[in-house]
Amino acid sequence: MAWVWAAKEGGYFEQHGLKLDLLYIGGSAQLFQSMLAGEIGFGVGGGPSIISVNTQRASIVAIEGTLNRMIMKIMATPQIKTAADIKGKRIAITRYGTSTDFAARLFLRSWGLSPEKDGVILQVGSVPNIVASLRNGNAQAGALSPPAHLQAEKMGFAELKDLSKGDIYYPFTYVAVTVAFLEKNKNLMRPFLAASVEGIRRFKTDKPFAKKLIAKYLRVTDDKVLEETHQLFSELFERVPYVKREGLVSLVQILAEKDPKAEAVKVDSIIDNQFVRELETSGFIKNLYRDK
């Protein structure tokens, strides 16, 4: 969410003629309910909720993909190095349906393995419990996001897969609007997205500003954590924030393993990249990064 903070505190929404209030709603499912009720205009969410909300008909559309990568690492015992080694082993996650669950499933799929047949996905309730499961041998691998993976590393576990790299895509953070809101407010799309890409650019290129934002909103004071967090996200935020179709397609495939209704979702009907494309073709985004 750091680009949202940067766009707001940098004054970019106001510069583009928008008066915006930031409202925190815990979880994309709850966010989408508020949007469908007409209480929220633009929603910044992520993950599978956009698929489940569109199983009956297209009602929520993603217009910007600010983070199209899974920020998660699979940590494992040093003895596990290949796909054959992981077969039958337990991979700890927090809960089914969370980002750690999808990380484990994306990892297994990327190695040509079946989450249902080749790996045992173990639900342990929390990130500290994943670390504890690795420590006590209850799990041989675990899905952890930074900086929790560093705890596992200190315990002697090795990074088996960094899911933020390679050809693995996941809709981690995106901007969404309802179909009804989009139809009535097309004139607001360009200024909102213009402000957002300015927020992304500011976060990427102004480290002191970015670190102050992280410290303020996450209440973090450790400078090493601030440095590493900025470095990670400054690399992963999209300069040209198209919604990656591949991420939603893989998400549909994973969801369909347990809920066949997910297959009915037509991915192309819930993506609208036209406004980001306009910003790119007009040279707006390129000019932002001139001399940066």
N, C-alpha and C positions, 0 to 999 in steps of 0.2 A: 504493500500500500504506500510505500515511500514516495512514489511519483505523485500520488494524490496530495500528500502533505506538501511536497515541493511546489506543485501547481497552485495550491491554495495560499501558502505562506509567501510564495514568490509574487503573488498578486496577478498571476496570468489569467485566471478566470475573469477577474474584473477588467483586465486590459482588453479582453475579447468581448466585453459587454455583458458578462453573466454575473449575477449575484447568486452565489451558491453557499449553502450550508452543508457542512460535513456531518453526517449522522451515522453512528456506529450501530449496526445490527448484527448480532452474532449468528453467523451461518448464512450461506447463500440461499438455502431453502426458505428461511424466514424472510430474507431480503426480497426474494422473488414474490412471496405472498404480499408483501407491502407494495411492491411495484404493480402487481395485478389489481390491487385495491385502489390504485391511483394515488397513493400517498408518497411515492418516490418517483422522481424522474429518471435520473441516471443511476444505475447500480453497478458497483464494482464488486464482482464475485469471482468464483473460480470453481473448478472441479465439475463433478457429475450432475449437479442440480439442474443445469441448463438442459441436460438430456431428459431427465425425469419430468421436468415441467412441460416439456414439449411432446410427450408421448401421445397425447390425444390430438393436439393440433399445435401449429406454430404460434406461440403466444409471447415468447421472449426471444429477442434477437441479439446476438453478439456483434457489436460494431467496431470493437478494437481489442486487439490481443497484446496487452502490455508485457506479459510474461508467458511464453509458450513452452516453458521447460519445467520438468519435475525437479524441484530443488530437494533432492533426497539422495542419500548414499546407502548402498547395501554394504554393511560391515559384516565380516565373517571370520571364523577361526582361520588361522594361516594355512591350515591343511586343505581348505577348500579353494581350488584354483580354476576348476573347469566345470562345465555343465554336468559331466558325469559325477563330479564330487558332490554337487548340491542335491542330486536326486535322493528323495526320501528324507532329507534333512529338514529341520524345523526353522522357519523364518518368522521371527517375532514382529508383530505389528501392534498398534494401539487397539483399534477396533475395526471390524469389517465396515467397508464403505467410506473409510477415511483416506486421507492422502497416503498414509503409510501402507494401507491395504493395496491401493492402486499402484504404489511404488513397487511393492513385492510382485504384483501381477505383471506389471510392465517389465520388470527385471527378468522374470521367468520367460515371458514371451520373447524378449530380446535374445535370449539364449536358446530359443526353439523348444522350450519346455512348457508343459501344461500346468497351470496353477492347481488344477483339480487332481492330476495324476502323478506329476513328478515332484512336486514340492508340498510341504505341509505348512500352511499359513496359520500361525498360532496367535490368537487374540489374547493380549495380556493387559490391556486397559489404559496404559499411559506410557509416555516416553521413558520416564525413570524405570518403569517395569521392563521395558525392552532391554535397557542396559543391565538391569538385574538378571534378566533371563539369560543374557550372554555370559554374565559373570558366573552364574551357578550352573551353567551347562544345560539349562532347560531348552535353550535354542542355540543353534549353531550359526545363525545369521540373523540380522535385524535391519529394519528399514529406519534410518535415522536422518534427521535434517541437521544442518549446522546450527549451533556448535555442539550438539549432543554427540555427534560422531567422534568428536575429539576425546570424549570420555572413553568410548570404546577403544579408540586408538591407544590411549594410555594403558589400557588393560591388556594390550597385546593383540587386539583384533585388527584385521587388515581391510582396506577398502577393496571390495570385490567389484563394485560397479558405481560409477558416478552417473546418475540418471539425468543430470543437467547437460551432459555432453553426448555427441554422436547424433544419430538419426532417430532419437526418441523425443517425441513431442507430447505435451500434455497441456491442457488449458488451465494453467495455474492461476492466472489473474487476467480477467477480461472486463471490458465495459459492456453492459447490456442495457437494453431498453425494451419496453413492451412494444408489440406491433402497433397498438393504438397510439401510444405516445410518439412513436416514430412517424406515423402518418400525419399527425397533427402538428409536429414540431420539427420538421426537417431543417428549418432555418437555424435550429439550435445545435445541430450535429457538428457542423464545421467549427464554430467557435469553441465548443466543448473539447473537441479532439485537438484543435490547435493549441489550446491551453494545456492539455495533457501532454502533448509531445514537447512543449516547452518545459513542463515539469520534469519529464524524463531527461531532457538535455541538461537541465540545471543540476539534477541529481548526479548525472554521469560526470559532469565537468567541473562542478564546484564542490570539492570534497569537504572543506570546512562547513559549508552550508548544510550539506547532506548529513554529516556526522552530528551536527546540532539537532537536526530533525529526528534522527534515530534516537539520540539521547533523550530528547523531549518526549516523543510519543511512546517509546518503549521503556523509558526510565532505566536506561543503561548508562553506566559511568565508566566501565572498563574500556580504556582507549584501544586495547588490542582487539576487543570484540567489535568496537565501532569501526576500526580500520578494516578488519576482515569482512564485516557485513557490507560495508560500502564497496569494497573491491568485488565481492561476489555479485551483488545486485547491479552495480554499474556495468558489469559485463553482460548480465543476462537480460536487463530491460531492453526491449526492442526499440531501435532507432526509428524504424518505420513499422509501427505496431499493427501489422495485419493479424487477423485471427487465423491461426494455422489450421487449415482443414484437417491435416494429418492427425493433429492432437485430438480433435473431436471424433474422428473416425475410429481411432484406436480405443477411445473411451467408450464408444458405442459397442465395440466388439467385446470389451471387458464386461460391461454391464449386461450384455445379452447372454453371457454365460449363465447368469442367474435369473435374469428377467427378460424373456423373449420379446416383451413389448418394446424394449429399447431399440430393437432392429427396425421398428416402424418409423423411427425418427429419420427424416431426410436432412442430413447434415447441411446441405447447401441451402436449405430453406431457413436455417437459423443462423446463418452468417451473412453479414452485409458489410463488405469491405469497401464500398464505393466512396465513403467519406475520407477514409485514410488514403485511398488511391488518389483522390482529388488533391489532398495535401502534398502527396509525393509528386504527382505530375506537374503541379503548379510551381515546384521548386521551393516551397515553403520549408520543408524539412531539411533539404540540402543546405539552404541558406542559414539555418540555425546552427549548423555544425561547421560553417565556414571558419577557417583558422582555428578550429578546436582540435 
